[in-house]
Structures are given as C-alpha cells and as structure tokens.
C-alpha cells in the first residue's frame, strides 16, 4: 500500500467526497468517488497477487540453488543437500565450489 499512485488516488477520493457533500452536483461526485475507490481496490488486489507470485518464484529459485555437497558415504560417492552433512562424511571439493 506504499505506492505513490495509491496516495494520489486517496487524495482524489477525499476531494471527491468533499465536492459530493458541499456541491450542487453531488451525484457525479459520488460516482467519481466510487470509481476512484474501485481503482484503488483493483490496484491493491493486483499488487498483492503479483507479490505472492514473486515470493513463490523466489522460493522456487532458492530451492533450485540449494547448496549440494558430494560426499563419500558407505563407500559410495553421492550428491546430497549440504544440510544433510554429518560428522564423518568425506567431502569432495572441486574448483568453484563454495565452502
């Protein structure tokens, strides 16, 4: 909700209410107020949807880039998540690996 467009629309809605209450042409001002509030609602809704999609995409990328380690366990060389490393694992390192 910290978008400058929202603040501008809220000010416009406030002016619209003021003109609806104090002016002779109240019907048009109330219609404008309703339209402005509708635009604000749609803008906030779209923003929330996009933010949710962005969070899901970031989590998916983070999962794809999770740290892997190549270790020797039970005589076999396997690749596992680095979270699953335990004392006694023999870790194979190659050029470019993060430590």
Secondary structure by P-SEA (a helix, b strand, c coil): cccaaaaaaaaaaaaaaaaaacccaaaaaaaaaaaaaaaaaaaaaaaaaaaaaaaaaaaaaaaaacbbbbbbcccbbbbcccccccccccccccccccc
